[in-house]
Amino acid sequence: MKITDMLKKEFVIEDLKSKNKQDVLAELSGVFLTSGLKLDANFLVKILQEREKQGSTGIGDGIAIPHGKLDGLTDMIVSFGRSHDGIAFDAMDNRPVHIFFLLMAPENSAGPYLKTLAKLSKMLKDASFRKTLMAAKTRDQLYDVIAFKDEEC
């Protein structure tokens, strides 16, 4: 299972504009609409907010992996966003989040969904990967860094 099969280059945001949790969920969800996917961005954000009520997907070390399942979605999709300033996201370590991977999956995809979350977590445990993501200058560089790590894991 490749992250790059779910993450298109246009789903990568090199400099998030958002300043809070609600806005970052909307910004990360909004990129899916730019590629022509027929999704309701407000509904996506609602699903993600419901998931956040169960416990923050901010896992610490400046990382968050917001995720949810959407009825009617045929394939898993992933977006990526980076914030140099950091965004308050109720992370487990109470520190700002700089690196975001958002995962949306079809309602009936429990196995692949959990495997994808596990792979993202594994990739992000690598401090040098996180450092390289923060140092990348362009969307293309960010995507290439993710693709290289994706091949490694």
C-alpha positions as CSV (number, residue, x, y, z in Angstrom):
1,M,0.0,0.0,0.0
2,K,1.6,3.2,-1.2
3,I,0.9,6.6,0.3
4,T,1.7,8.2,-3.1
5,D,-1.2,6.2,-4.6
6,M,-3.5,8.2,-2.4
7,L,-1.6,11.5,-2.3
8,K,-1.5,13.5,-5.5
9,K,1.0,16.4,-5.8
10,E,-1.9,18.9,-5.9
11,F,-3.0,17.5,-2.4
12,V,0.3,18.9,-0.9
13,I,0.1,22.3,0.8
14,E,3.6,23.6,1.4
15,D,2.5,26.5,3.6
16,L,-0.8,26.2,5.5
17,K,-2.6,29.5,6.0
18,S,-4.7,28.2,8.8
19,K,-4.2,29.4,12.4
20,N,-6.5,27.0,14.2
21,K,-7.8,23.4,14.2
22,Q,-11.1,24.0,12.5
23,D,-9.5,26.0,9.7
24,V,-6.7,23.5,9.1
25,L,-9.2,20.7,8.7
26,A,-11.1,22.7,6.1
27,E,-7.9,23.7,4.3
28,L,-6.6,20.1,4.2
29,S,-10.0,18.9,3.0
30,G,-10.4,21.6,0.4
31,V,-7.5,20.4,-1.7
32,F,-9.6,17.3,-2.7
33,L,-12.1,19.6,-4.4
34,T,-9.5,21.2,-6.6
35,S,-8.8,17.9,-8.3
36,G,-12.5,17.4,-9.3
37,L,-13.5,15.0,-6.6
38,K,-17.2,15.5,-6.0
39,L,-17.1,15.9,-2.2
40,D,-18.9,18.2,0.2
41,A,-16.1,20.0,2.0
42,N,-18.3,21.1,4.9
43,F,-19.4,17.5,5.5
44,L,-15.7,16.3,5.4
45,V,-14.8,18.8,8.0
46,K,-17.8,17.7,10.1
47,I,-16.7,14.0,9.9
48,L,-13.1,15.1,11.0
49,Q,-14.4,17.2,13.8
50,E,-16.5,14.3,15.1
51,R,-13.4,12.1,15.1
52,E,-11.4,14.8,16.9
53,K,-14.1,14.7,19.7
54,Q,-13.0,11.1,20.4
55,G,-9.5,12.3,21.0
56,S,-7.0,14.5,19.2
57,T,-5.2,13.1,16.2
58,G,-2.3,15.4,17.1
59,I,0.1,12.6,18.2
60,G,3.0,14.8,19.4
61,D,6.3,15.7,18.0
62,G,4.6,18.4,15.8
63,I,2.5,15.8,14.0
64,A,-1.2,15.3,13.4
65,I,-2.9,12.7,11.3
66,P,-6.6,13.7,11.1
67,H,-8.7,10.9,9.6
68,G,-12.2,9.8,8.9
69,K,-14.4,7.5,6.9
70,L,-16.8,8.8,4.2
71,D,-19.7,6.8,2.8
72,G,-19.7,7.0,-1.0
73,L,-15.9,7.4,-1.3
74,T,-14.5,4.8,-3.6
75,D,-10.7,5.1,-2.7
76,M,-8.7,6.3,0.2
77,I,-7.3,9.8,-0.3
78,V,-4.5,11.7,1.5
79,S,-3.6,15.3,1.8
80,F,-0.5,16.8,3.3
81,G,0.1,20.2,4.9
82,R,3.0,22.0,6.6
83,S,2.9,25.0,8.9
84,H,6.3,26.6,9.8
85,D,4.7,28.5,12.6
86,G,2.7,25.6,14.0
87,I,-1.0,25.3,14.7
88,A,-2.6,24.6,18.1
89,F,-4.3,21.2,17.6
90,D,-4.8,19.8,21.1
91,A,-1.8,17.5,20.5
92,M,-1.0,14.9,23.1
93,D,2.2,16.8,24.1
94,N,0.3,20.2,24.0
95,R,2.8,21.5,21.4
96,P,1.9,23.1,18.1
97,V,1.6,20.9,15.0
98,H,3.7,21.5,12.0
99,I,3.2,18.4,9.9
100,F,-0.3,17.2,8.9
101,F,-1.4,14.1,6.9
102,L,-5.1,13.9,6.4
103,L,-6.6,10.5,5.5
104,M,-10.2,10.0,4.2
105,A,-11.3,6.4,3.6
106,P,-14.4,4.6,2.3
107,E,-16.8,3.5,5.0
108,N,-16.1,-0.2,4.5
109,S,-12.3,-0.1,4.4
110,A,-11.3,-0.9,8.0
111,G,-8.2,-3.1,7.2
112,P,-6.6,-0.8,4.5
113,Y,-7.6,2.3,6.6
114,L,-5.8,1.0,9.7
115,K,-2.7,-0.1,7.7
116,T,-2.5,3.3,6.1
117,L,-2.6,5.0,9.5
118,A,0.0,2.7,10.8
119,K,2.3,3.3,7.8
120,L,1.9,7.1,8.2
121,S,2.8,6.8,11.9
122,K,5.8,4.7,11.1
123,M,7.1,7.1,8.5
124,L,6.6,10.1,10.9
125,K,8.4,8.4,13.8
126,D,11.6,9.1,11.8
127,A,12.9,12.5,13.1
128,S,15.2,13.0,10.1
129,F,12.1,12.5,7.8
130,R,10.2,15.2,9.8
131,K,13.3,17.5,9.6
132,T,13.6,17.0,5.8
133,L,9.9,17.7,5.4
134,M,10.3,21.0,7.3
135,A,13.3,22.0,5.2
136,A,11.8,21.3,1.8
137,K,11.4,24.5,-0.2
138,T,8.7,23.6,-2.7
139,R,5.6,21.4,-3.2
140,D,7.6,19.2,-5.6
141,Q,10.3,18.7,-3.0
142,L,7.8,17.9,-0.3
143,Y,6.1,15.3,-2.5
144,D,9.5,13.8,-3.5
145,V,10.5,13.5,0.2
146,I,7.3,11.7,1.0
147,A,7.6,9.5,-2.1
148,F,11.1,8.5,-1.1
149,K,10.1,7.6,2.5
150,D,7.0,5.8,1.2
151,E,9.3,3.5,-0.9
152,E,11.5,2.9,2.2
153,C,8.7,1.8,4.5
